[in-house]
Amino acid sequence: MSSFFEVHAEAASAGSALVFDSPHSWPHWPVDAPPTVCPAAALRSSCDAWVDEIWREAIAGAAPLLCAHFHRAYIDANRARDDIDPSMLAEPWPTALNPGEKSRRGFGLIRRLALPDAPLYDRPLALEDIEHRLRHCYDPYHAKLASLINATHERHGFVLHINCHSMKSVGNAMNDDAGMPRPDIVVSDLNGRCASPMLMRWIAATLGAMGYRVGVNDPYQGAELIRRHGAPDQGRHSVQIELNRALYMDEAAFAKTEGYSRLVSHLRLFVGEMAQGLSIDHPGQPLRR
């Protein structure tokens, strides 16, 4: 297994139509990477604190969970491979680039900003450095996720991929919803492109029934990881779930709160209900329709 990712309960794909991944939870900066110049707290806040642990405890071995072991600011698995800001490069990229809105705001494939007004680097990056990140982190992560999803789909004729994230409780200047308080949970499918409407309604309603304020495709619509794998007409459903950090941590102190255990307990029930709804032993459940 690559040292840049880990799969928990990979064998569970034989019995479950669920696949989970957490691409942004790793908090450590590589020791051999160019040093950052931003404050440590800014770099820390740019990763999805404890999301891999939350979902690992909630899934409890019932489905595979792929976790990145590289910092999302080092290279972001949830961006397109060519979403690179050319101003960050010490020399021209050898092929055409396609920087998007995320790159313009400073958080494309290779982050320029950890937080607003907090640049990561004080100099351009070498092409060899970026290519190293792609070869050793980005490409293997995507290949492994694809293999898990494909194997699950082949066994069951259906797969539900859950892409796991966290969000700050209030949007900052890098976000569309700057200064706005956020829902407890946001469920996204690129505005209907990556999952069936019935499945999305079920997920939102199930989480809402647990007492959470659930947003759908607002303020997040999803990004590269669900775009690649969501094909509802082929029985491949891919959904992004964002957890509000205020549910489980003190954002200022960067510490877990009592809400952590409560959230894990609720998500464990949620995973169990999804697993049952997708089971071939329960063909009447709405998730497979």
N, C-alpha and C positions, 0 to 999 in steps of 0.2 A: 504493500500500500504506500502511496505517496506520503511523504512527510508533510505535505501541504494541504491534506484533507484527511478526514476520518469518517468512516461509516459505522454507525451504531445499528446493531440488529439487522445486518444486511440479509441474513437468511429469512427474516420475517416476510420478505417479498413473496415467498412461496405461498403464504397464506393470507396476505393482505393486498388489497388493491390500492393502498395508500403509499405515497412516497413523500418524504419531507426533506427540505434542505434549508440550511442556515448559512448564508454566504458572508455575513457581516459581523459575526460575533467575536472573532479572534482579536484580542486586545494588544498583542505584542508586535512591536516593530522589528523587522528582521535586523539582526546584528550586522550583516554585511551590506545593508542597503545604504544609500546616501542619507546622511543625517537630516533630520527635520529641524526647522528653526521655530516652529510654532510652540506655544506652551504645552506642556504634557497634558494638562487638563483638556485642552482643545482637541488634541489627538485622541484622547480617551473617549471624549463625548461623541466622536464621529463613528464609533463602532456600536453595534447593537448589544448593549450590555446584558449579559446572561441569557440571551434568547436561546442559544444552543442548549444551555442547562434547563431552562424552563420547558422546552419542548421535549428534551430527552426524558425528563421526569414525567411529563404528561403522556408521552407515547408509551413509556414503560415496556419497551421491547416489542410492541405490537406491529410496528412497521419500520422500515429503514429510514434513518435520518443521516443525511450527508452534511458534514460541518466543515467549513473552510478553516484552514490553519494558516491564513495569511490575512493581514490587516486590510480592510476594505479601502483605506486611503492609499495603500501600497499599489494595489490593483483591484478594481471593482468587478467582480464576476457578474454583477447585475447591470452591466453596460455593454453596448455593442463593441465588438473587437476593434472597430475603426473609429470609435468615438473619442478621439485623441485631440487635445488642444495643441496645435502646432507651435504656439508660442512657448510651450514648455520644453521644446526639443532643442538640443544643441546643434542639430543638423537636420536637413530635410528628411522626412520619412520616405522610404523607397517606393511606396505605392500610394494611391489616392486615399486621403482621410475623409471622414464624414463627421466632423464635430457637430454635436447637436446642442440643444438648449442647456442640457446638464453641463456640458463642457464650458459653455459661455458663462455659466454661474459658478464654475470652479470645482465641480464634482463629476467630471466625466470618468472615462476609464482609469485615468491617472489623475488623482485629485491635485488641484492647484491650491485649494483652500481647505483647511480643517474646519474652520468656522468663518463667518464673515469677518474680514479684516485680519485673518490669521493664516498667512501663506505657509505652505509646508516647506518650501525650498527657497534658497537664496541664489540659486543658479539653475540654468537649464539642465536637462537630463540627457545622458548619452543614449543613442539608439540601442546600443548593446544592452544597456540596463533595462529598457522597456521590453526588448525582445526576450530577455531572460525572464521577466515577470510573466510574459505571455506563455512561454514554453513550459515553465515549471509550475506556475500557479493557475492561470486562467484556463488554458486549454485542457489540462488534466481534470480540473474541477468540472468543466462542462462535459467532457467525455464521460466521466464517472456518473454524473447525474443522468445523462442520456441513456447510459447502459442500465441504470436502475429503473428508469421509467419504461424503457423498451422491454426489459425482462418482465416487469409487472404487467404491462399491456399484453404481452405474448401469453402469459399464464392465464390472465383473467378476461381478456378481450375488452378491458376497461381499466383506466388508471386515473386517480386523482392525485395530482402533485400539489403540495402545499409549500409555498415559498415563504419562509418565516423571517419577520423583521420586527424592529421596535421603532418608535418615533418619539421625539420630544413632545412634551405635553402642549407646547405652544410653538407654532412655526417661527423660524427665524428669517433673516433677510435673504437667505439663499433659497427659500421655499416660496411656493405660490401663495401660501396662506400666512404670510409673515404677520406676526402679532396676534394670530387668531388661536383660541383654545381648540383643541382637537377632540374628536370622539374617543371613547375608550378603546375601540377596535375599529380598524378600517379593513374591509374586505374588497379586493380588487381583481378585475379580470380584463383589463384594457378595454373597459366599456363594452363588454359583451363579446369580445373576440376570443377569449381563452377558456371559457366554461359555459355550460348551459345555463340559461336563465333560471330554470327550476332549481338547479344545484346552488346557485348563488343565493336565491331566495331562502333556501333551506338553511344554508350556513348562517346568513344574517339573522334569520328568525331564531335559530337554535341558540346562538350567542346572545341575542337580545332577550330571550326568555330566561337567561341566567342573570339578567339585571344589567347588562352592559349596553352603553350607548354605541350603536354600530353605524358606521358610515360605509357607504358602498361607492367605490371609485372616486371618493372625495375625502381628503385632498390628494390621495394617491391613486393612480390608475394601474400601477404595475409597470414593469420594465422588461429588460432583456430575458430574464430567466423564465418568466411565464410566456413571453412572446415566442420563444423558441419551442416550447413544449405544449402549448395550448392549442388543440385542434379538436374542438367538441364534436364535429361531425365524424371524427374517427374514433370516438370514445376516449380521447385524451383531453382531460380537463386540468387546467393549471390555474391556481388561485394564489394570490399574495395576501398574507395576513400581517397587518401591522398592529403591534400592541403598544398602547400608550405607556410610557415609562413610569408615569405617576401611579399606575396600578400596582407596581411592585418595587419601586425604588425611590429614594430621596435623590432627586436629580442634582441638587446643589452639593450634597455630601458624597454623591456617587456611592450609595450604600443601599443594600436590600432593606425593605421594610416588611412588616407583618403581612402586607398584601401579597407578597411573593407566594407563600404557601397557598393562600386562597385562590390565586390565579392558576397555579399548577393544578389544584384540585378540580377547578372548573374545566380547564382544558383537557384533563384526563377524561372527564365525563364526555366532553365534546368529541374527543378522538374515538372513544368507545362507541358513541352513537353513529359517527361516520363509518367506522369499521363494520358495524352491524348493517347499516343501510347499504353498503357496497357489497356485502357478502352474497355469494351465489345461493346461499341457504335462505336468503330473505328476498326473493325476487319481487315481492310486492312493495318493497321499500321504494320511496320516490327517487332516491339518488341515482338509480340505474336507468331511469326512464329518459 
